[in-house]
């Protein structure tokens, strides 16, 4: 019987997920067609997640969400085989994701290849300037003196410093894939290329063609090239790192579903780089998106709309029947209006009842967890008397005490609508982590009593493979006063509004130190 019930539950959830997926695809296609016709002036570009992420993140999330919601009552580990079926729409979606990922990888490797080629050209050019005279006309070169040999040491150390500086500034793991090229970095690359080509042209015309015999002058020419490259690297630090440190704009970020808002200060950034900074702060500061918290208001609104009935009074009936129907419809509308006016009382009592249930479930959960941790301490005291080979590891201890608190924890998570954010495996891992580090029951419960930031939960609960940046202005242009753009994800969007930090005028007011002095005069005479 248990096997049959489990199979039927799996079939129900898998069919429901496929149906909801097809409905979501149709709704997204309809929304895309409407947005294409209605807002042609908007520009939509995509910010992709780091390339190290799994390609099939969305499908894996769908697969992991199909789990038993009654893990608090049935905490037995069952192993076996499962069969997964893919529809034609799933295959098309997976194929599209693979094609997009291949295009992104090609662009990323192409950019990396250009950077490596340019770097090799920069570092090999000074060495080539020094080596070509010895290879082409070694007999005509003058003897290199002490000053010339000292310049060799200068070139070597400057090239080493430049190599380390370029590695620290440019060769870092990419945080994300931006939709457009980074303007300042592209300008610096073009400047370095033009600079090196100019040096090569001068070297070919004035040194190679004439076969210059002054080798010390050739070495000084190479030293000047390395010095200029160091100054260009300093310019890159100013443009890429220092320019954006001073705050210039205050951005307001609002989540479209629940209205949660945060404010951040940003420097002189382009729209796409500002969007990247906002997404990184979103994962750290915003609580995890919970669509289950929005279902209560939607169900309440649909219930009130269902109670409102409107009748057609323009039918072919006679006047008497028409008047009777009209009077009945007005009576029904008036009754619905009275019920709508009393809906605030219903909302008040629903919220009060929900808060009472949450407090009740929380009290039971706290007691159950404290008893479980007390049992762990008792087990630890007993294990200290055993042989070293018989000691239970934290994972086994967590699995041993988890059934005692599983039912209370499941009921609390269901009441607070967090059951989809925590799986049984993640709770056991967190419990084993708390046992390993000798944490208190309050520290264990903090992750479930208080909704934490998005990064606190598993990657399958919040990972979005890509964000879509929607902006009327070009994404490579800088932030401006009143700039508004959207960051769209699968389930919600972030509305960003930028305001320039105002200019602050401070004035100074001098206070004379003598103004704080006073004299206390006492009367010697007293009244009789």
Buried (B, 14 or more C-beta within 10 A) or exposed (E): EEEEEBEEBBEEBBEEBBEEBEEEBEEEEEEEEEEEEEEEEEBBBBBBBEBEBBBBBBBBBBBEEBBBEEBBEBBEEEEEEEEEEEEEEBEEBBEEBEEBBEEBEEEBEEBEEEBEEBBEBBBEBBEEBBEBBEEEEEEEBEEBEEEBEEBBEBBEEBBEEBEEBBEEEBEEEEEBBBBBEBBBBEEBBEEBBEBBEEBBEEBEEEBBEEEBEBBBEBBBBBBEBBBBBBEBBEBBEEBBEEBBEEEBBBBBBBBBEBEBEBEBEBBBBBBBBBBBBBBEBBBEBBBBBBEEBBEBEEEBEEEBEEEEEEEEBEEEEEEEEBEEBEEEBEEBBEEBEEEEEEEEEEEEEEEEEEEEBBEEBBEBBBEBBBBBBEBBEEBBEEBEEEEEEEEBEBBEBBBBBBBBBBBBBBBBBBBBBBBBBBBBEBBBBBBBBBBEEEBEBEEBBEBBBEBEBBBBBBEBBBBBBBBBBBBEBEBBEBBEEEBEBBBBBBEBBBBBEBBEEEEEEEEEEEEEEEEEEEEEEEEEEEEE
